[in-house]
Amino acid sequence: MIMVIMMNDSRLNRLAQIKSFLSESEAVEFKKKSKKEAYYWIKETLRKFTYVILSKKEKGLIRRCLIKITGYSRDQLTRQSIISK
């Protein structure tokens, strides 16, 4: 049996919250509905955290979150020009 849960990430506003989320959600698997929704969510997340001005370590944290939630690999995110290295 599969249970569908809608995730509201509006309260994930600080990098410390992202770090905590990643460590506490290891047993949870996420699936995206569509590429279009996934790309929209990724772009909004990058904008919300002003990805372009983050340090390398902070960018890695955001990248891990994107990978966890979308199921895309690091290479897929980069190849699709969604995020830069």
GULUMNU-126021 format. One record per atom (N, C-alpha, C, CB): residue in one letter; x, y, z. Coordinates in pm, whole numbers, plus 32768, in hexadecimal, padded with zeros to 4 digits. Glycine has a CB too. Layout:
BEGIN
PT residuo   c1   c2   c3
PT       a    X    Y    Z
...
END
This chain:
BEGIN
PT residuo   c1   c2   c3
PT       m 8054 7F8A 8000
PT       m 8000 8000 8000
PT       m 8059 807C 8000
PT       m 7FA0 8000 807A
PT       i 8037 80DB 7FAB
PT       i 8081 8159 7FA2
PT       i 802B 81C9 7FD9
PT       i 80AC 8177 7F0F
PT       m 8066 821B 802D
PT       m 8021 828D 8065
PT       m 8058 830B 8024
PT       m 8030 8291 80FF
PT       v 7FFF 8360 7FF5
PT       v 8028 83DE 7FB6
PT       v 801B 844E 801C
PT       v 7FD4 83FB 7F37
PT       i 8087 8498 802D
PT       i 808A 8507 808C
PT       i 80B9 8584 8042
PT       i 80E8 84E8 8105
PT       m 8074 85F0 8057
PT       m 809E 866F 801C
PT       m 8101 86B0 807C
PT       m 8024 86CD 8000
PT       m 8170 86DE 8045
PT       m 81D6 871B 8099
PT       m 81D0 87B3 808C
PT       m 8262 86E8 8072
PT       n 81CC 87F6 80FD
PT       n 81CF 8888 8100
PT       n 8258 88B0 8136
PT       n 815A 88C3 8159
PT       d 82AC 88E5 80DE
PT       d 8333 8909 8107
PT       d 8341 899E 8122
PT       d 8396 88DF 809C
PT       s 82D4 89E4 8134
PT       s 82DA 8A75 8147
PT       s 8321 8A9D 81C8
PT       s 824E 8AAE 8148
PT       r 832C 8A43 8227
PT       r 8372 8A62 82A4
PT       r 8406 8A40 82A1
PT       r 8331 8A19 8316
PT       l 8433 8A05 8234
PT       l 84C2 89EB 8223
PT       l 8501 8A69 81E9
PT       l 84DD 896E 81C8
PT       n 8527 8AC4 8240
PT       n 8559 8B45 8215
PT       n 85EC 8B5E 8237
PT       n 8507 8BB0 8252
PT       r 8624 8B09 8289
PT       r 86B1 8B1C 82B0
PT       r 8700 8A9E 828E
PT       r 86BE 8B3D 8348
PT       l 877F 8AB1 8275
PT       l 87D4 8A3F 8253
PT       l 87DB 89D9 82C4
PT       l 8860 8A70 8231
PT       a 87D5 8A07 833F
PT       a 87D7 89AB 83B2
PT       a 875B 8950 83AF
PT       a 87DC 89FA 8437
PT       q 86EA 8984 8382
PT       q 8671 8934 8378
PT       q 867F 88CB 8309
PT       q 85F6 898F 835E
PT       i 86BE 88F1 829C
PT       i 86D7 8892 822F
PT       i 8730 8821 8260
PT       i 8717 88D9 81B5
PT       k 8799 8844 82A9
PT       k 87F6 87E0 82DF
PT       k 87AD 8780 833D
PT       k 886B 8825 8329
PT       s 875A 87B6 8392
PT       s 870C 8764 83EE
PT       s 86AA 870A 83A2
PT       s 86C0 87BD 8452
PT       f 8668 8741 833F
PT       f 860A 86F5 82EE
PT       f 864F 867F 82AB
PT       f 85CA 874F 8283
PT       l 86C4 8696 8273
PT       l 870C 862A 8230
PT       l 8732 85BB 8290
PT       l 8788 8661 81EC
PT       s 875E 85DE 8307
PT       s 8788 8578 8367
PT       s 8711 852C 83A2
PT       s 87D9 85B7 83D7
PT       e 869E 856C 83A9
PT       e 862A 852C 83E7
PT       e 85D0 84E4 8384
PT       e 85D9 8593 842F
PT       s 85E9 84F0 8303
PT       s 8590 84B3 82A0
PT       s 85D3 8443 8251
PT       s 855E 851D 8241
PT       e 8636 8404 828B
PT       e 867E 839A 8245
PT       e 8623 8326 821D
PT       e 86EF 8367 829B
PT       a 85C2 8305 826E
PT       a 856D 8291 8252
PT       a 84F9 82B2 81F5
PT       a 8536 825A 82D4
PT       v 84EB 832F 81CE
PT       v 847C 835A 817B
PT       v 84A9 8360 80E9
PT       v 8445 83E3 81A9
PT       e 8455 832F 8091
PT       e 8472 8335 8002
PT       e 840E 8392 7FC0
PT       e 846E 82A7 7FC0
PT       f 8440 83ED 7F6D
PT       f 83EC 844D 7F29
PT       f 83E2 842A 7E96
PT       f 8423 84DC 7F3B
PT       k 836D 8446 7E5B
PT       k 835A 8433 7DCB
PT       k 8317 84B1 7D95
PT       k 8304 83B3 7DAC
PT       k 8342 84D9 7D20
PT       k 8308 8550 7CE3
PT       k 8292 8528 7C8B
PT       k 8371 859D 7C91
PT       k 8231 8584 7C7C
PT       k 81BF 856B 7C26
PT       k 81E4 857B 7B93
PT       k 814C 85C9 7C4A
PT       s 822A 85E6 7B75
PT       s 824F 8601 7AEA
PT       s 82D1 8650 7AE6
PT       s 81DD 864D 7AA1
PT       k 8311 864D 7A72
PT       k 838C 869C 7A60
PT       k 836F 8730 7A70
PT       k 83CA 8681 79D6
PT       k 82FF 875B 7A39
PT       k 82DC 87E9 7A3D
PT       k 82D0 881A 7ACE
PT       k 8257 8802 79F2
PT       e 828B 87CE 7B22
PT       e 827E 87F2 7BAF
PT       e 8304 87EE 7BF6
PT       e 821B 8795 7BF5
PT       a 8355 8789 7BD7
PT       a 83D8 877C 7C16
PT       a 8430 87F3 7BF1
PT       a 841C 86F8 7BEC
PT       y 8433 8818 7B71
PT       y 8485 8889 7B45
PT       y 8456 890B 7B86
PT       y 8481 8896 7AAD
PT       y 83D4 891C 7B8F
PT       y 839F 8995 7BCE
PT       y 83CB 899B 7C60
PT       y 8304 899A 7BC4
PT       w 83BD 892C 7CA8
PT       w 83E2 8929 7D36
PT       w 8478 8942 7D46
PT       w 83BB 88A1 7D74
PT       i 84C8 8907 7CF0
PT       i 8559 891B 7CF7
PT       i 857B 89AE 7CE5
PT       i 85A2 88C6 7C8D
PT       k 8545 89EB 7C7E
PT       k 8562 8A78 7C63
PT       k 8534 8AD2 7CD5
PT       k 8520 8AA3 7BE1
PT       e 84C1 8AB6 7D0E
PT       e 8491 8B05 7D80
PT       e 84EA 8AF2 7DFA
PT       e 8401 8ADF 7DA2
PT       t 8519 8A7A 7E11
PT       t 8573 8A5F 7E82
PT       t 85F8 8AA8 7E6F
PT       t 858B 89C8 7E92
PT       l 862E 8AA4 7DF7
PT       l 86AB 8AEB 7DDB
PT       l 869A 8B81 7DF0
PT       l 86DB 8ACE 7D4B
PT       r 862A 8BB6 7DC5
PT       r 860E 8C44 7DD6
PT       r 85FD 8C67 7E6B
PT       r 858E 8C6C 7D87
PT       k 85B3 8C13 7EB2
PT       k 8599 8C2D 7F40
PT       k 861A 8C35 7F92
PT       k 853E 8BC1 7F79
PT       f 867A 8BDF 7F71
PT       f 86F7 8BDC 7FBD
PT       f 8767 8C2D 7F7A
PT       f 8724 8B4C 7FCF
PT       t 8746 8C7B 7F15
PT       t 87A8 8CC8 7EC7
PT       t 8825 8C74 7EAC
PT       t 87CD 8D4B 7F12
PT       y 880E 8C06 7E69
PT       y 8875 8BA1 7E4F
PT       y 88F5 8BDC 7E15
PT       y 883F 8B39 7DF0
PT       v 88EA 8C3B 7DBA
PT       v 8960 8C6F 7D74
PT       v 89C5 8CB2 7DCF
PT       v 8936 8CD0 7D0B
PT       i 899A 8CE2 7E44
PT       i 89F9 8D26 7E9E
PT       i 8A22 8CD1 7F16
PT       i 89BC 8DA7 7ECF
PT       l 89F6 8C54 7F1A
PT       l 8A1B 8BFD 7F89
PT       l 8AAA 8BCD 7F7D
PT       l 89BC 8B86 7F91
PT       s 8AE2 8BA3 7FEE
PT       s 8B68 8B67 7FEC
PT       s 8B5F 8ADC 7FAE
PT       s 8BA5 8B61 807C
PT       k 8BD1 8AA4 7F8F
PT       k 8BD6 8A1F 7F53
PT       k 8B94 89B7 7FB0
PT       k 8C67 89F7 7F36
PT       k 8BAE 89C1 8030
PT       k 8B76 8964 8093
PT       k 8ADD 8973 8099
PT       k 8BB4 897D 811F
PT       e 8AAD 89EE 8098
PT       e 8A1D 8A07 809D
PT       e 89D8 89D8 801D
PT       e 8A01 8A9C 80B3
PT       k 8A19 89EC 7FAC
PT       k 89E1 89BC 7F2D
PT       k 89D5 8924 7F30
PT       k 8A39 89E8 7EB6
PT       g 8A38 88E1 7F6A
PT       g 8A34 8850 7F76
PT       g 89BD 8821 7FC8
PT       g 8AB4 881C 7FB3
PT       l 899F 886A 8031
PT       l 892D 884A 8087
PT       l 88AB 8856 8039
PT       l 892A 88A6 8102
PT       i 889B 88C3 7FEF
PT       i 8823 88D7 7F9E
PT       i 881B 886C 7F32
PT       i 8823 8963 7F5E
PT       r 888B 884C 7EF3
PT       r 888E 87E5 7E8B
PT       r 8862 875E 7EC3
PT       r 891B 87DA 7E4F
PT       r 8891 873C 7F3B
PT       r 8868 86BD 7F79
PT       r 87D2 86B9 7F93
PT       r 88B4 86A6 7FFD
PT       c 879B 872B 7FBB
PT       c 870B 8733 7FD3
PT       c 86BE 871F 7F4F
PT       c 86E6 87BC 8012
PT       l 86EC 8760 7EE5
PT       l 86AB 8752 7E62
PT       l 86B0 86C1 7E32
PT       l 86ED 87AF 7DFB
PT       i 8722 8681 7E47
PT       i 8733 85F6 7E1F
PT       i 86D5 859D 7E6F
PT       i 87C5 85C9 7E32
PT       k 86CD 85B5 7EF0
PT       k 8678 8564 7F49
PT       k 85E5 856C 7F21
PT       k 8689 8591 7FDA
PT       i 85B7 85E4 7F08
PT       i 8527 85F7 7EF0
PT       i 84FE 85D6 7E60
PT       i 8500 8685 7F10
PT       t 8551 85F8 7DFF
PT       t 852A 85E0 7D74
PT       t 8550 8555 7D42
PT       t 8569 8647 7D1C
PT       g 85B5 8519 7D7F
PT       g 85E4 8499 7D4E
PT       g 8647 84A6 7CDC
PT       g 8570 8445 7D23
PT       y 8663 8521 7CB1
PT       y 86C7 8537 7C48
PT       y 8752 8524 7C83
PT       y 86B8 85C4 7C0A
PT       s 87B0 84FB 7C2E
PT       s 883A 84F1 7C5A
PT       s 887B 857B 7C4B
PT       s 8888 8486 7C08
PT       r 88F1 8589 7C83
PT       r 893B 8608 7C76
PT       r 8954 8627 7BE3
PT       r 89C1 8601 7CC3
PT       d 897B 85C0 7B98
PT       d 8995 85D3 7B0A
PT       d 8917 85FE 7ABF
PT       d 89CC 8553 7ACE
PT       q 88A5 85C5 7AE2
PT       q 8829 85EB 7A9F
PT       q 8806 867D 7ABB
PT       q 87B6 8591 7ACD
PT       l 8818 86A9 7B36
PT       l 87FC 8735 7B56
PT       l 8857 8791 7B06
PT       l 880D 874E 7BEC
PT       t 88D5 876E 7AFD
PT       t 8936 87C0 7AB3
PT       t 891D 87B9 7A1C
PT       t 89C6 8794 7AD4
PT       r 8905 8742 79EB
PT       r 88F2 872E 795B
PT       r 8878 877A 7927
PT       r 88E4 869A 793B
PT       q 8812 8780 7976
PT       q 8798 87C6 794E
PT       q 87A5 885D 795E
PT       q 8723 8795 799F
PT       s 881C 888A 7982
PT       s 8838 8918 7999
PT       s 87DC 8954 7A04
PT       s 8828 8966 7917
PT       i 87B0 8900 7A5F
PT       i 875C 892F 7ACD
PT       i 87B4 8977 7B32
PT       i 870F 88BA 7B10
PT       i 8823 8938 7B53
PT       i 8882 8979 7BAD
PT       i 890C 896C 7B70
PT       i 887E 893A 7C3C
PT       s 8964 89C2 7B98
PT       s 89EE 89BB 7B66
PT       s 8A45 8979 7BD0
PT       s 8A25 8A47 7B42
PT       k 8AB5 8948 7BA6
PT       k 8B10 8904 7C04
PT       k 8B47 8961 7C6B
PT       k 8B81 88C4 7BBC
END
